[in-house]
Each structure stands twice: as C-alpha cells, then as structure tokens.
Amino acid sequence: MSNGPLVFITGATGHIGFAILVLLLKKGYRVRVSSRKLATAQKLNDLPSVKPYADQVSFVETPDAFADAAYDDAVKDVDYIVHVASPLPDDSQTDPDFDVEQTYIAPAIQGNLGLLKAAQRSPTVKRVVITSSVAILAKKEGRDTVGPDDLAPVPEVKDIPKHPLAAYAASKILANAAAEDFVKTHKKLHFDVVHILPGYVQGRNEPVTSSRQLVDRPSSNQTMIKFLLGHKDDTPRPNDVVLLDDVAAVHVAAMEGPDIKTGERFIAAYPLPVSWVDVERVVKRLFPRQVERGILPLGGECPDWALHFDPSKTTQRLGVEFHGIEDMVKSLVGQYVELVEKERRTGTQSTAA
Ligand SMILES: NC(=O)c1ccc[n+]([C@@H]2O[C@H](COP(=O)([O-])OP(=O)(O)OC[C@H]3O[C@@H](n4cnc5c(N)ncnc54)[C@H](OP(=O)(O)O)[C@@H]3O)[C@@H](O)[C@H]2O)c1
C-alpha cells in the first residue's frame, strides 16, 4: 500500500487525464479520480495500466460542477489537484443553434472556479495544475513563434461564432481568464496555480477499446485516424501536434517542480509544426503491410493549420523533451491497427476502415 502524496484529478476517464493518472500511479502517488458518473470512473480499474495499482486509486462522483461547494468533499486532504476535465469540440454537433455558453463556456469556467474555490477551503492543497490549451495564445505582430505568455484577446460571449472549434477555443480563453482573475482577487492563496497548454494531442487512448470508437469519439486523435482512412476534411486542423505521454509528463513535472510559481504557463507541443502530408509519409514507412491490406487506405485530405508554438521554456524548466511524429504515429496508429486486427480475427466488430 503506497502512502505517497494524494492527488485529486478530473478528466481521467478521457484521453489526457488517463495518461496523467497512469503516470502518477507509476510514480507512487495515491490518486482520487473524479467523474460526472462514478461508474464511468470505476471502469478504469479494469484497464491493464491501472489494475496493478488498485490500492492507490479511489473514485468520487462530482455530478454537478455548478453546485455550490461542488468539489469541497472531493478535494479533502489532497496534496495536489490536477484539473483536466472540460468539453472538447464535437464536429458531429450539426445543430447551428447549439447553445455555445451552456455547452462549452459555462462548464469550462465553472470547472476552474469550482476547483479553485474548493482548494481555497482545503488547507492541505499545495498546488493546482490546470489543463489549459495553446488555443488561449495568439501570434504577436512580427514574431515567428508563439510563446506561453502571448495571450489571445478575451472575447465577449455574444461575439463567439456558433462553431464547435471557435466555441471551444473561446471556452479555454475565458476559463483561463476566470482562473487568473480568481488568483488576482485572492492574493494570499496557500497553493500555487499553474497552467499547462497542450498542442494537438496524439497517442494511444487506453480507455478506448474499439476501432470504431477511435474514429467516432470527438478527440484530437480522431483527426489523424480519419485522415489515414481517406476522410476528406475541409476544416483546417492544428499542426502543433504533441505526443500524449509528453503532455502527461509536463503536467506531472509542473505539479512536482520546486521552483514553479503561480501564474506560470507551460506549452506542451512538439517544437516544429508537422504537416498532415508528413504523417502519411511516416505511416507508409512504419505500417506498409497495413497500408497494403487496406487497414490504412490513406488518400485523406486535411488542410494544415500551422501555428508554431515555442515550448523551449517547458524543456528548460521542467526537463521535458518532446517526441516527434514517428512516436505519435507508433502510439496512436499502433493502437488503431491492433484493434482492427483483433476485431478482424475475432469477428467482434465491423471495422471503421
Ligand atoms: N486533446 C487535445 O488535443 C487537447 C489540446 C489542448 C488542450 N486540451 C484540454 O485537455 C483536457 C482534456 O482533453 P481530452 O482530449 O483528454 O478530452 P476527453 O478525452 O474528452 O476527456 C475530457 C474529460 O472531461 C470530462 N468532461 C467532458 N465534458 C465535460 C463537461 N461538459 N463538464 C465537465 N466535465 C466534462 C469527461 O470526464 P467525465 O465524463 O468522467 O466527467 C471527459 O472524460 C481538456 O481541458 C481540453 O480542453 C486537449
């Protein structure tokens, strides 16, 4: 039984949060996992990367982030909070009149504020790590790269376009602004607040157990997989990709780092943008048999959306070096191929290809 420090994490049923959870468990932390549905979180116990650490994990349901004191009991006695949960853009949202505020903005802001308020009432908390996004940044005039302090202007809610990607980006900007305002207003907090800004995250998603789910579930992984399946996309997708494992490493390093100060932001992105055409080239080299057999038909189209983020502060301060596209392809496409091959062998599911 580990008696390591106790971490409270939200969003561990999802892509990034799960990777952080596993890394924390491997490092000997005890982790309290929260989810809007207890049963969803408890399912994590059955996954190979969590199973060996059953005595280090506990689960708590936080169904309503809007309730007063929503997280107070959940963060009792914890040393650290890692707040990952937030709505992701959902391309399948076809209703042009969807409620931007209710779907994206309010849960993102409320999640940050609810956890900061709970941390304020929990004297054991030393640091809160918030998963933000490079979407809160913007390129400054005359600069080639975008750094962690190049903040985008904060939009008015009424001006946010009714488009899932735009609404998502606005939700991250507004949630970041709300967290920073909270810190400014409450000057004597007994904990630090740091922000992690991932790029477009690619990598094996262990809680996903079918190829169909890897294609259909709104996720940054979805773009690469659909592209390799020949999907013609006319929406530009970010080229600031990053390996999932590196994103988890940045979160944990920022949680542990001795000299990290409140308000610091750390970009988690590969230092060079990667074109979607490069991805196809790497896949042909690493998975020639699967390309030939039509598991990866290729021929997809996806316009590049090239923003060049500079993660050098993250590498210098937290010691995280970023892996390139080969490792992202091995991780994510490797999982897709494993799932399809297993499904074909066992006849368990119609494949996505
Ligand atoms: N994926 C990327 O490329 C990327 C890039 C930059 C930043 N981020 C940020 O990283 C975080 C996690 O992203 P992800 O890719 O891991 O997403 P994900 O796989 O969708 O996981 C997000 C988790 O958040 C919870 N959640 C979803 N919608 C919610 C809502 N409306 N209210 C409260 N909780 C909600 C869900 O947990 P429960 O259902 O268990 O409650 C879900 O498992 C988000 O903050 C996202 O903005 C992601």
The ligand as an SDF file (V2000), in Angstrom:
LIG
                    3D

 48 52  0  0  0  0  0  0  0  0999 V2000
   -6.9510   16.7090  -26.8820 N   0  0  0  0  0  0  0  0  0  0  0  0
   -6.2640   17.7940  -27.2120 C   0  0  0  0  0  0  0  0  0  0  0  0
   -5.6510   17.8780  -28.2840 O   0  0  0  0  0  0  0  0  0  0  0  0
   -6.1940   18.9510  -26.2500 C   0  0  0  0  0  0  0  0  0  0  0  0
   -5.3620   20.0300  -26.5670 C   0  0  0  0  0  0  0  0  0  0  0  0
   -5.2610   21.0950  -25.6860 C   0  0  0  0  0  0  0  0  0  0  0  0
   -5.9780   21.0790  -24.5070 C   0  0  0  0  0  0  0  0  0  0  0  0
   -6.7910   20.0350  -24.2290 N   0  0  0  0  0  0  0  0  0  0  0  0
   -7.5200   20.0410  -22.9590 C   0  0  0  0  0  0  0  0  0  0  0  0
   -7.2330   18.8620  -22.2600 O   0  0  0  0  0  0  0  0  0  0  0  0
   -8.3480   18.4630  -21.4760 C   0  0  0  0  0  0  0  0  0  0  0  0
   -8.7190   17.0390  -21.7400 C   0  0  0  0  0  0  0  0  0  0  0  0
   -8.8740   16.8140  -23.1170 O   0  0  0  0  0  0  0  0  0  0  0  0
   -9.0480   15.3310  -23.6820 P   0  0  0  0  0  0  0  0  0  0  0  0
   -8.6040   15.3530  -25.0800 O   0  0  0  0  0  0  0  0  0  0  0  0
   -8.4500   14.3660  -22.7370 O   0  0  0  0  0  0  0  0  0  0  0  0
  -10.6350   15.2190  -23.6430 O   0  0  0  0  0  0  0  0  0  0  0  0
  -11.5780   13.9640  -23.3760 P   0  0  0  0  0  0  0  0  0  0  0  0
  -10.9370   12.7030  -23.7840 O   0  0  0  0  0  0  0  0  0  0  0  0
  -12.8940   14.3370  -23.9570 O   0  0  0  0  0  0  0  0  0  0  0  0
  -11.7010   13.9480  -21.7860 O   0  0  0  0  0  0  0  0  0  0  0  0
  -12.2510   15.0360  -21.1110 C   0  0  0  0  0  0  0  0  0  0  0  0
  -12.9340   14.5450  -19.8490 C   0  0  0  0  0  0  0  0  0  0  0  0
  -13.5600   15.6840  -19.2630 O   0  0  0  0  0  0  0  0  0  0  0  0
  -14.8290   15.3740  -18.7810 C   0  0  0  0  0  0  0  0  0  0  0  0
  -15.8050   16.2530  -19.4340 N   0  0  0  0  0  0  0  0  0  0  0  0
  -16.1590   16.2940  -20.7310 C   0  0  0  0  0  0  0  0  0  0  0  0
  -17.1150   17.2000  -20.9290 N   0  0  0  0  0  0  0  0  0  0  0  0
  -17.3570   17.7650  -19.7430 C   0  0  0  0  0  0  0  0  0  0  0  0
  -18.2470   18.7750  -19.2860 C   0  0  0  0  0  0  0  0  0  0  0  0
  -19.1100   19.3690  -20.1160 N   0  0  0  0  0  0  0  0  0  0  0  0
  -18.2190   19.1170  -17.9790 N   0  0  0  0  0  0  0  0  0  0  0  0
  -17.3820   18.5010  -17.1350 C   0  0  0  0  0  0  0  0  0  0  0  0
  -16.5340   17.5220  -17.4920 N   0  0  0  0  0  0  0  0  0  0  0  0
  -16.5120   17.1670  -18.7840 C   0  0  0  0  0  0  0  0  0  0  0  0
  -15.1200   13.9170  -19.1080 C   0  0  0  0  0  0  0  0  0  0  0  0
  -14.9880   13.1590  -17.8980 O   0  0  0  0  0  0  0  0  0  0  0  0
  -16.2540   12.5010  -17.1610 P   0  0  0  0  0  0  0  0  0  0  0  0
  -17.2390   12.1110  -18.2110 O   0  0  0  0  0  0  0  0  0  0  0  0
  -15.6420   11.3360  -16.4630 O   0  0  0  0  0  0  0  0  0  0  0  0
  -16.7720   13.5220  -16.2240 O   0  0  0  0  0  0  0  0  0  0  0  0
  -14.0270   13.5490  -20.1060 C   0  0  0  0  0  0  0  0  0  0  0  0
  -13.5610   12.2330  -19.9210 O   0  0  0  0  0  0  0  0  0  0  0  0
   -9.4330   19.4830  -21.7640 C   0  0  0  0  0  0  0  0  0  0  0  0
   -9.3580   20.5030  -20.7870 O   0  0  0  0  0  0  0  0  0  0  0  0
   -9.0210   20.0500  -23.1100 C   0  0  0  0  0  0  0  0  0  0  0  0
   -9.5000   21.3590  -23.3120 O   0  0  0  0  0  0  0  0  0  0  0  0
   -6.9270   18.9680  -25.0680 C   0  0  0  0  0  0  0  0  0  0  0  0
  1  2  1  0
  2  3  2  0
  2  4  1  0
  4  5  1  0
  4 48  2  0
  5  6  2  0
  6  7  1  0
  7  8  2  0
  8  9  1  0
  8 48  1  0
  9 10  1  0
  9 46  1  0
 10 11  1  0
 11 12  1  0
 11 44  1  0
 12 13  1  0
 13 14  1  0
 14 15  2  0
 14 16  1  0
 14 17  1  0
 17 18  1  0
 18 19  2  0
 18 20  1  0
 18 21  1  0
 21 22  1  0
 22 23  1  0
 23 24  1  0
 23 42  1  0
 24 25  1  0
 25 26  1  0
 25 36  1  0
 26 27  1  0
 26 35  1  0
 27 28  2  0
 28 29  1  0
 29 30  1  0
 29 35  2  0
 30 31  1  0
 30 32  2  0
 32 33  1  0
 33 34  2  0
 34 35  1  0
 36 37  1  0
 36 42  1  0
 37 38  1  0
 38 39  2  0
 38 40  1  0
 38 41  1  0
 42 43  1  0
 44 45  1  0
 44 46  1  0
 46 47  1  0
M  CHG  2   8   1  16  -1
M  END
$$$$
